[in-house]
Amino acid sequence: MEVRLLGGVVVDGDAGSRSIDAPLARRCLGALALSSGPMSIDAIAEVLWGEAVPANWKQSLRNVVAKLRFQLEPIGGGGDGVVVTTPTGYRLAAGCVVDVHRGLAAADDADESLISGDPDRALDLALAGIDRLGQPLFPDVDAGWMTGYRTRLEWARTRLMQVAAAASRSIGRLPQAIDLAARAVADNPLNEQSYRELMTAHAASGDRAAALRIYESCRRTLAGELGISPDRATTDLHLEILGREPERPARHCPTGQLFGREDELAALRRGVAGEVLVSIVGPGGIGKSRLAAEFADDVGNGFDGARTFVDAQAMRDGSQLLTALTSTLGLRVGPDEAPIEAVVGELSGRGPTLLMLDGIDDRAGDAPIAASPVSAGR
């Protein structure tokens, strides 16, 4: 026998199925199916009637059970076939399985398969589990005893979508991975693992800009709903997608002496000494990033606030740059605070700081290399 509680209360047996529609019978069978063991008649009465327990509740409970058994008799569920009498109450028959329990077990099995390196099996289990847990549990019952079960099912469904997304990505099904991760985010917008799966899937498909937008959505949602910032795993993934390692003060450039740039280095030193902002402009491929790194190594000891590097080449607009800056600088931005205010406030409180933005201007045309504002804030 299988007791199905998701989407409706149905009992499947060898001789067919029976839908349980009577409200008290549905609650009684549902409570027994979800319980981890026998239930006393007092506990069942509370589920059935709450605080409005009738005066003759014991006889009424016996009638509910009798009618339930009678309805299940044609499919082999009469007597103790589904509902078993115990010394203090009732329990579900040992041979019965429950769709809720199978769905929760599927989440664990899919997770274990993914961890053990079997993404194909993990995907099959996860997709089957998502379908099973897609129906609501007792949607017409608004009772406190249902809250814990619904929370567990919501968590399991979200986890199944996360596993399915990761497994899909692992076997090269990137559009499917993006879809599943996006569904996980929509189901539970406060679960950071779902955002990480979606960011990773977009990045794997080559769309880093989309991955960065997902991070910003995560940051705003957490700040607005909970007043917190993304955790370390999320921010580290964000930095990885940006193309830099977490807490890396400056990008590592090729070793070896730089020849033929003495005049440009001198111009940079003069510019930084007298200006807040200095830019290196010129066509791509002529060594602007290499020159900036050499300059940073040359003057780095003069910046008490240390050096910070941000790769801006993959960014489409200023909001993405500000998001990268807040993450790189380790700032917590409140829901009502503009990122630019947080960045300015942080930098103004530091000592002399060298802030290098690589790729901030990729439309310099064919102008010769010039030092007119690497980027410095003093």
TIMARSE-578721 format. One line per 10 residues: their letters; for each residue x, y, z of C-alpha. Coordinates in steps of 0.5 Angstrom, whole numbers. Layout:
! residues N
A) X Y Z; ...
! end
This chain:
! residues 378
MEVRLLGGVV) 0 0 0; 2 7 -1; -1 13 2; 0 19 -2; -1 26 1; 2 31 -4; -4 34 -8; -9 30 -5; -10 24 0; -10 18 -4
VDGDAGSRSI) -9 10 -2; -6 6 -8; -7 -2 -7; -6 -8 -11; -13 -8 -13; -14 0 -14; -14 7 -11; -18 10 -7; -19 18 -6; -20 20 1
DAPLARRCLG) -25 26 1; -28 27 8; -24 32 12; -24 28 18; -21 22 15; -16 26 11; -13 29 17; -13 22 21; -10 19 15; -5 24 14
ALALSSGPMS) -3 25 21; -2 17 22; 2 17 15; 7 23 17; 8 21 24; 14 17 26; 11 12 30; 4 11 34; -1 16 36; -5 17 42
IDAIAEVLWG) -12 18 41; -11 25 45; -6 27 40; -10 25 34; -16 28 37; -12 35 37; -11 34 30; -18 33 28; -21 38 32; -16 43 35
EAVPANWKQS) -19 46 41; -26 45 39; -26 37 41; -33 35 42; -36 32 48; -36 25 45; -30 25 42; -27 18 43; -33 15 40; -33 20 34
LRNVVAKLRF) -26 18 33; -27 11 33; -33 12 28; -28 16 23; -23 10 23; -28 5 22; -31 9 16; -24 10 13; -23 2 14; -29 1 10
QLEPIGGGGD) -27 6 5; -21 2 4; -23 -5 4; -24 -6 -3; -17 -5 -5; -14 -9 1; -14 -4 6; -19 -6 11; -18 -8 18; -11 -7 20
GVVVTTPTGY) -9 -6 13; -7 1 13; -9 4 20; -7 -1 26; -10 -1 33; -5 0 38; -6 0 46; -7 7 46; -9 9 39; -7 8 32
RLAAGCVVDV) -1 8 27; 0 7 20; 1 -1 18; 8 -3 17; 8 -5 10; 5 2 8; 10 7 4; 8 15 4; 10 19 -2; 12 25 3
HRGLAAADDA) 18 20 6; 20 18 -1; 21 25 -3; 25 27 3; 29 20 2; 30 22 -6; 33 29 -4; 38 25 1; 40 20 -5; 41 25 -10
DESLISGDPD) 45 29 -6; 50 23 -4; 50 21 -12; 52 28 -14; 58 28 -8; 60 21 -10; 61 23 -17; 55 20 -21; 52 26 -24; 47 22 -29
RALDLALAGI) 44 18 -23; 44 24 -19; 40 28 -24; 35 22 -25; 34 22 -18; 33 29 -17; 28 30 -23; 24 25 -20; 24 28 -13; 22 35 -16
DRLGQPLFPD) 16 32 -19; 14 28 -13; 15 34 -9; 11 39 -14; 4 38 -11; 2 42 -4; 1 38 2; -6 39 5; -7 46 2; -13 46 5
VDAGWMTGYR) -11 45 12; -8 51 16; -6 48 22; 1 49 26; 2 41 26; 3 42 19; 8 47 19; 14 43 20; 13 38 15; 12 43 10
TRLEWARTRL) 18 47 11; 22 40 11; 19 39 4; 20 46 1; 28 45 3; 28 38 0; 25 41 -6; 30 47 -7; 36 42 -5; 33 37 -11
MQVAAAASRS) 33 43 -16; 40 45 -13; 43 38 -14; 39 37 -21; 42 44 -23; 49 42 -21; 49 35 -24; 46 38 -31; 52 43 -31; 57 37 -30
IGRLPQAIDL) 55 33 -36; 54 39 -40; 47 41 -40; 48 48 -39; 41 51 -41; 38 46 -36; 42 47 -31; 41 55 -31; 33 53 -32; 33 49 -25
AARAVADNPL) 38 54 -21; 33 59 -23; 27 55 -21; 31 54 -14; 32 61 -13; 25 63 -15; 22 58 -10; 27 60 -4; 30 67 -5; 34 67 1
NEQSYRELMT) 38 61 0; 45 63 -2; 46 56 -5; 41 57 -11; 44 63 -13; 51 60 -13; 49 55 -17; 46 60 -22; 52 64 -22; 56 58 -23
AHAASGDRAA) 52 56 -29; 52 62 -32; 59 63 -32; 60 56 -35; 56 58 -41; 60 64 -42; 56 69 -39; 60 72 -34; 55 79 -34; 49 75 -32
ALRIYESCRR) 53 71 -27; 55 78 -24; 47 80 -24; 45 74 -20; 50 76 -15; 48 83 -15; 40 80 -14; 43 76 -8; 46 82 -5; 40 86 -5
TLAGELGISP) 35 81 -3; 39 79 3; 40 86 5; 33 88 4; 30 82 7; 34 80 13; 39 86 13; 45 81 12; 51 81 7; 52 75 2
DRATTDLHLE) 56 69 6; 64 68 5; 62 62 0; 58 67 -5; 63 73 -5; 69 68 -6; 65 65 -12; 63 73 -14; 71 74 -14; 72 68 -18
ILGREPERPA) 68 70 -23; 70 77 -24; 77 74 -25; 81 75 -19; 82 71 -12; 79 73 -6; 83 78 -2; 88 78 -7; 91 85 -6; 94 86 -13
RHCPTGQLFG) 94 82 -20; 100 78 -21; 103 80 -27; 109 77 -31; 116 77 -28; 122 80 -31; 124 87 -32; 120 92 -36; 124 95 -42; 122 102 -46
REDELAALRR) 117 105 -41; 121 109 -37; 118 116 -39; 111 113 -38; 113 111 -31; 115 118 -30; 109 121 -32; 105 116 -28; 109 118 -22; 108 125 -23
GVAGEVLVSI) 100 124 -24; 99 120 -18; 103 125 -14; 98 131 -16; 92 128 -18; 86 124 -15; 85 120 -21; 90 117 -27; 88 113 -33; 93 109 -38
VGPGGIGKSR) 89 110 -45; 91 106 -51; 89 101 -56; 89 94 -53; 95 89 -53; 100 95 -52; 102 93 -45; 97 98 -41; 96 93 -35; 103 91 -35
LAAEFADDVG) 105 98 -34; 100 99 -29; 103 93 -25; 110 95 -26; 108 102 -23; 104 99 -17; 110 95 -15; 115 101 -16; 111 106 -12; 107 100 -7
NGFDGARTFV) 110 102 -1; 108 109 -1; 101 107 0; 99 105 7; 92 103 5; 95 98 1; 93 96 -6; 87 93 -9; 86 91 -16; 79 90 -20
DAQAMRDGSQ) 78 87 -27; 73 91 -30; 74 88 -37; 67 84 -37; 63 89 -34; 57 92 -38; 56 98 -33; 58 102 -27; 53 98 -23; 57 92 -24
LLTALTSTLG) 63 96 -22; 61 98 -16; 58 91 -14; 65 88 -15; 69 94 -11; 64 93 -5; 65 85 -5; 73 86 -6; 73 91 -1; 69 87 4
LRVGPDEAPI) 64 92 5; 57 91 8; 52 95 4; 45 96 7; 39 96 3; 38 103 3; 45 105 2; 48 106 -5; 54 102 -6; 58 108 -9
EAVVGELSGR) 57 111 -2; 60 105 2; 66 105 -3; 67 113 -2; 66 112 6; 71 106 6; 77 109 2; 76 116 5; 78 112 12; 84 109 10
GPTLLMLDGI) 91 111 9; 94 113 2; 91 107 -2; 92 105 -10; 86 103 -13; 87 99 -20; 81 98 -25; 84 94 -31; 79 95 -37; 75 101 -35
DDRAGDAPIA) 76 104 -41; 76 99 -47; 75 104 -52; 81 109 -53; 81 108 -60; 88 108 -63; 91 114 -59; 98 113 -56; 99 110 -49; 99 116 -45
ASPVSAGR) 99 117 -37; 93 122 -36; 90 119 -30; 93 107 -26; 88 109 -21; 90 112 -14; 86 115 -9; 90 119 -3
! end
